[in-house]
Each structure stands twice: as C-alpha cells, then as structure tokens.
Amino acid sequence: MKVALRTLLERSVKKMGKGMNHVVKASALEMVERAYNEGITVQISAGYRSLEEQANLFGQGRVYSYKGKNYSNLAKPIVTNAKPGQSYHNYGLAIDFFIVSDDGKKAIWTVNSKWQRVAAIGKELGFIWGGDWTSFKDYPHLEMTGGLSYNSYKQEKNLILLLQRPAKEMGI
C-alpha cells in the first residue's frame, strides 16, 4: 500500500525542527505535496540544525573541535564542508530530502530521474539545489537564502527577521 501524503508531511515537519523560516518550511511541504501528486514519494530528512549539530557533521571524516569540544569522527566519511555558522541549515533556510519507497518504509538515496524531478520542483518554488553546485555536489540539499550569504546572517541578525516576514510582504 502506498504511503499517505499526510505521513510524509508529518515526518517532514518533524525532521525540519522548530527553527525553520516559515517561508522555507511552507515551500518544502509544497514540494513534498507536488512530488506526491506526480507519483513521487519524497520526505524531508533535515531542516534547522544547531551549531553543535553542524559541528558534529563537520567533524565526520576529519579532526575537529568546536568551543572546546572534540567533534572528530574519522570513522565516518566527510559529508559537509560547512563549519558551524557556515550552513544555511543553521539559520532555518535549508532542507535536505530523499526519495522514499512507495510504501514509505525505505529511504532511496540514488540520484535518478525522480530525484532530479523533485529538485526541479524545489527550484520552481525558489530553492537553490546543491546538485547544481560545481565543487561539492550536495544532492539532498535545497536552500532558500533571499540572495544573502550566511555571513550576512551572522553579522546582521535583523536580516533573518526580514525573511520571516509574511510572504505577501516579500512579494512571494
């Protein structure tokens, strides 16, 4: 039996966490729904990420400490080049996704035509896809930044508030 759209949306909301920008969150859920309506089952695997969670990911495959704590984990492969504060996940402006088996029980990480279609839907909704990057391809990654760098967000916390304004005010 095919997994219900409601199940995929509920799982996605849980995985995105509480620190998501509301426009990014709504767009991510719209992407899941549009893909489902095209026969593609997709789920969000990550959204907001704390600085400590980012340090943990950055420490995979390398020696790394952050704020006096060792996050090194040489047993795992490198999965990101973004240190804490250098990922749009840290500002609630990025998501990661994966394809789900039709029954909803298995994650499918193979980048195929379904994966590319979901990325295209995300791009139609205003996301930038990590699969389009030239150096470090990050196929699960989508971000919606308002054209600003993460350094802008670090330096000017008020800019985050700007992106949290209602979409209507922003012309979206």
Secondary structure, 3 states (H helix, E strand, C coil): CCCCHHHHHHHHHHHHCCCCCHHHHHHHHHHHHHHHHCCCCEEEEECCCCHHHHHHHHCECCCCEECCEECCECCCCCCCCCCCCCCHHHHCCEEEEEEECCCCCCEECCCCHHHHHHHHHHHHCCCEEHHHCCCCCCCCEEECCCCCCHHHHHHCCHHHHHHCCCCCCCCC
